[in-house]
Amino acid sequence: MPLTLYYHPLSSYCHKVLIALYEHGVDFERRMIDLSNDADRSELQALWPLCKFPVIRDHTRQRDVPESSVIIEYLDRFHAGPQLLIPGDWDTALEVRLWDRFFDLYIQTPMQQIVADRIHATNGDLSRERAMLTTAYAMLERQLTSRTWVAGADFSLADCAACPALFYASTLLPFPDDHRHLRTYFERLVLRPSYHRVIDEARPWFSYYPFAEAIPERFR
C-alpha cells in the first residue's frame, strides 16, 4: 500500500481524513493507535512528536503528513480522485478553507472540551463552550439557506470537516428545531457514501464514547 493511516476509529479528526480517502478512492493501510499503549504511543510520536493522530505516511514519497486539513490538501495534490476537495478557483478555495477552520475551531474545539470534562469528571463550567456551539449552529443555519454544501456547489474539504464535527456536537447540544437548513444539511452528510462508511466502521467503538447514550439509535 502506498499510504498508511495512523488513526483511531473514534477520533473525529480521523473521520475527517477517512472521508477524504474514501472520496478519492485511495488504497491505504490502517494502523490503529491506542494512546494508552506505550508501544503505540512511541510509534506515533516517532512520526509526529506532538503524538496526535491522524498522520499519513506516504511510502512512495517517504513523507509523513500530520494534521487533518493538511493531509486532505496533500491527498488532493498527490492522490486525487475525479473530484478535488479543494477547488482550483481561488475565491471558492478560500471559502472552503474558511469553513474547514470554522468546523475545527468553533465546533470541534468546544465539543472536545465538553467530552474531556466528562472523561476527567472535572464538572467544570461549560456554559461558554455550549454558547459557542449555539452561535456556530446559528451561523451555519444562515450559511446553508440556499446551499447544498457548506462552501460551494460541490462536496469539499469543508464538508469533510463538517461530518464528524456535527455528528459528535449534536450528541452534546442537539440542533434547534427551527434550524431546518442545518438539519437537512446534516442528513445529506450522513447519507453521503463516504461518511456512511465511516459511521459503519466506527459503530463497534461508539460504546466507548463518553456520551454514547446520546448517539441516535439509527447510528448505533
C-alpha positions, -999 to +999 in steps of 0.1 A: +000+000+000+014+034-009-002+051+022-005+042+059-030+060+081-022+062+118-056+067+134-082+057+159-117+048+148-135+070+173-115+102+166-134+129+148-103+143+131-095+108+118-131+105+105-124+138+086-094+122+068-112+089+062-140+107+044-114+123+021-097+090+015-130+074+005-140+103-016-107+100-036-109+062-037-073+058-023-060+025-012-044+027+022-033+006+051-047+013+086-026+014+117-048+019+147-031+037+176-041+032+212-026+061+231-027+042+264-003+016+249+033+026+253+045+009+221+017+025+200+023+059+216+061+057+208+053+047+172+031+077+167+055+100+185+083+090+162+062+103+132+048+134+149+063+143+183+031+160+194+016+125+194-017+134+178-035+115+151-042+113+123-009+110+105-004+097+069+028+081+059+034+082+021+057+053+015+064+063-022+075+098-013+089+089+021+070+116+038+049+118+070+020+142+069+001+152+101-029+174+108-063+166+091-066+197+069-030+194+057-035+157+050-065+164+028-046+191+009-019+165+004-043+139-009-057+165-033-022+171-046-008+136-049-037+111-046-067+129-060-098+111-074-120+125-101-131+155-080-108+177-059-119+185-023-102+220-026-114+237-058-090+253-082-109+286-082-091+308-056-123+325-042-141+292-038-110+276-023-107+304+002-144+299+013-137+261+016-107+267+039-126+293+060-154+268+067-129+240+073-114+262+101-148+271+113-157+235+120-124+226+136-122+257+158-158+266+167-175+232+168-148+205+173-129+225+199-159+232+223-172+197+216-139+181+227-137+203+258-171+191+269-162+155+262-129+159+281-148+173+311-168+141+313-138+118+308-119+135+336-150+141+357-139+177+364-175+190+364-164+224+350-184+253+339-191+245+302-216+274+295-190+291+273-185+260+252-222+254+248-228+290+239-201+287+212-219+257+197-252+276+198-236+305+179-220+282+154-253+264+147-270+298+141-242+308+117-245+275+098-282+279+095-277+312+078-249+299+056-269+269+044-301+288+035-295+284-003-267+259-004-264+221-008-229+220+006-215+245+031-188+263+010-199+259-026-217+238-052-196+207-046-187+185-016-153+197-003-128+198+025-152+219+045-179+192+043-153+166+054-147+187+084-185+192+090-194+155+091-177+144+124-179+178+140-217+180+137-221+143+144-205+145+178-216+180+187-252+171+181-249+145+209-240+172+233-263+200+221-290+189+196-297+211+167-326+235+174-359+226+159-361+258+139-327+252+123-342+235+093-314+241+069-288+228+093-308+197+100-313+190+063-276+195+057-267+170+084-289+144+068-271+149+035-238+145+052-247+112+070-262+098+038-230+106+018-215+071+010-180+081+022-193+092+056-219+064+059-189+041+056-170+059+083-200+056+107-204+019+099-167+013+108-169+034+139-201+018+152-184-010+172-165+017+191-193+040+199-199+024+233-166+038+244-177+074+236-184+092+269-218+104+256-227+071+239-262+072+253-269+104+233-260+089+199-292+083+180-303+047+178-300+047+140-262+051+142-256+025+169 
